[in-house]
Amino acid sequence: MPAALKSEPIEVWPRPSARTSPRNRRLMVVSESAVAAPATFPPQEHRDRPLWLKLLVAGQRLSLIMAGLTVTGALSAYALTVDTNRRLTTVTATLGRLQDHQQQLITANAVFKNHLAQTAIAAMNDGTLHPKDVIFLEVAEPQPESPAPPTPTAAASPTERRFFPKGY
């Protein structure tokens, strides 16, 4: 048969005070038929608490909130630092690859210019390059702001043949 424990005040004669303290209580067995209301321990109401206890509870709650905010801020700062470090590593690797690619392009450009110069020198020494086949470029004068009307050009005579240069 299930049973529950219920506290009952001890009768002490003469009574020291109107209220009995928790030390002056004894436990007695109550049968299942008697319904006992669940009691919270300690059964003290919030309004019955002293001021120093209320202040202490408020300080504890404030301290808990501040601790939570501090932990959240520290974890956020750590996550931001790790993410920034990861991005910096990625960008540094990309920059290194781009610098290598730039160096390869500069080298290829220098090799290409050297090859063109050697080809032109070889063509001049062989006698296969004629000055008529070489294009000489001059610096162009800046054009005026207003465009000049186009001048009719004389038609090229069919006797002139078109030529293509062999080098610079």
C-alpha angles and dihedrals in degrees: 000000000000118000137184132214119239127184119229128184117255115238108236119181120241097028111233094204140358092251122057118227122231089252092063095060128101131198123242132181116252121194124238093255092067108077113219120200113233109256125202119224119258095026091206118134121228091245091054094059118105120249094250090055092049090051091047092052091047090050091050092051092047090049091051091051092048091048090051092050091047093051091046091050093048093050091047092051091048092050091049091050093049092047092048091049091050092050092046091052091050094048092046091053091048091049091051091052091049092050090051090049091049091052090051091051092049090050092047090050092052092048091049092051090047091050091050091049092048091048091051092047091048091050091050092049093048092052092233092115114080121194087236089064094052123090116215115198123209129195109265121232114241110263120240119255095249114061115239117233111263115260119223110252123216113252113255112255114245089233092068110087123210117245134196121212120243097207148344 
